[in-house]
Amino acid sequence: MVSTNSKSYFREVEKSHRTYNAALKRAGSRQSMMNLFWRHKRQHEALLRKHLKDEMLQVIQLKKKFK
């Protein structure tokens, strides 16, 4: 099941990858490429944490219906 929340997450990830790939093409050194990667990785992890938190809230709400 793909919820609105999931669609939003995928759009954010896609946007993040577009900006990351564009910045990689402009990078002038190995160090700047590595800095871009680490920044992208942190952003990606934050997006995933937020997405999983939102999904857990959804599950908790659905579980309440069974009690």
Beta strands, then each sheet from edge to edge (+ up, - down):
end
